[in-house]
Amino acid sequence: MVTKKKTLKEILAVPADPPEPNLQAALDAAMAQLAPKKDRISADDFDSKVKVLQLAFKTLRDPGSRGPY
């Protein structure tokens, strides 16, 4: 079974061109959803998910990075 990779916008559940406050709110919401899982998944898996969320936020927040994306 092939799993489609999510885009950074899908990871943060934001529209095509979100303003920065929306990105921060989306990151905060995603982190809040992930927090309860911390004790139910491995530390490495949890850290990996946090890093993906942070990368999505940093990439979409920066116009230079977001442009090519």
C-alpha positions as CSV (number, residue, x, y, z in Angstrom):
1,M,0.0,0.0,0.0
2,V,1.4,3.4,-1.0
3,T,0.8,6.3,1.4
4,K,0.7,9.7,-0.1
5,K,3.0,12.1,1.6
6,K,1.4,15.2,3.1
7,T,2.4,18.6,1.9
8,L,3.6,21.1,4.5
9,K,0.3,23.0,4.2
10,E,-1.6,19.7,4.8
11,I,0.6,19.0,7.9
12,L,-0.3,22.3,9.4
13,A,-3.9,22.3,8.0
14,V,-3.6,25.8,6.5
15,P,-4.8,27.2,3.2
16,A,-2.6,27.9,0.1
17,D,-1.2,31.3,1.3
18,P,-1.8,31.7,5.0
19,P,-0.7,34.8,6.9
20,E,1.9,34.3,9.6
21,P,-0.5,34.5,12.6
22,N,-2.5,31.7,11.0
23,L,0.7,29.6,10.7
24,Q,1.5,30.2,14.4
25,A,-2.0,29.2,15.4
26,A,-1.8,26.1,13.2
27,L,1.5,25.1,14.7
28,D,0.1,25.6,18.2
29,A,-3.0,23.5,17.4
30,A,-0.9,20.7,15.9
31,M,1.4,20.7,18.9
32,A,-1.6,20.6,21.2
33,Q,-3.0,17.6,19.4
34,L,0.4,15.8,19.5
35,A,1.1,16.4,23.2
36,P,-1.3,13.8,24.6
37,K,0.4,11.1,22.4
38,K,3.8,11.8,24.0
39,D,3.5,8.9,26.5
40,R,1.9,6.5,23.9
41,I,4.5,6.7,21.2
42,S,8.3,6.3,21.3
43,A,10.4,9.3,22.2
44,D,12.0,9.1,18.7
45,D,8.7,9.1,17.0
46,F,7.4,12.0,19.1
47,D,10.6,14.0,18.4
48,S,10.3,13.3,14.7
49,K,6.7,14.5,14.6
50,V,7.7,17.7,16.4
51,K,10.5,18.3,14.0
52,V,8.2,17.9,11.0
53,L,5.7,20.4,12.5
54,Q,8.5,22.9,13.2
55,L,10.0,22.4,9.7
56,A,6.6,23.0,8.1
57,F,6.1,26.2,10.2
58,K,9.6,27.6,9.4
59,T,9.3,26.8,5.7
60,L,5.9,28.3,5.3
61,R,6.7,31.3,7.5
62,D,9.6,32.4,5.4
63,P,8.6,33.9,2.0
64,G,11.9,32.9,0.5
65,S,11.4,29.3,1.5
66,R,7.7,29.2,0.8
67,G,8.1,30.6,-2.8
68,P,9.9,27.5,-4.2
69,Y,7.6,25.2,-2.2
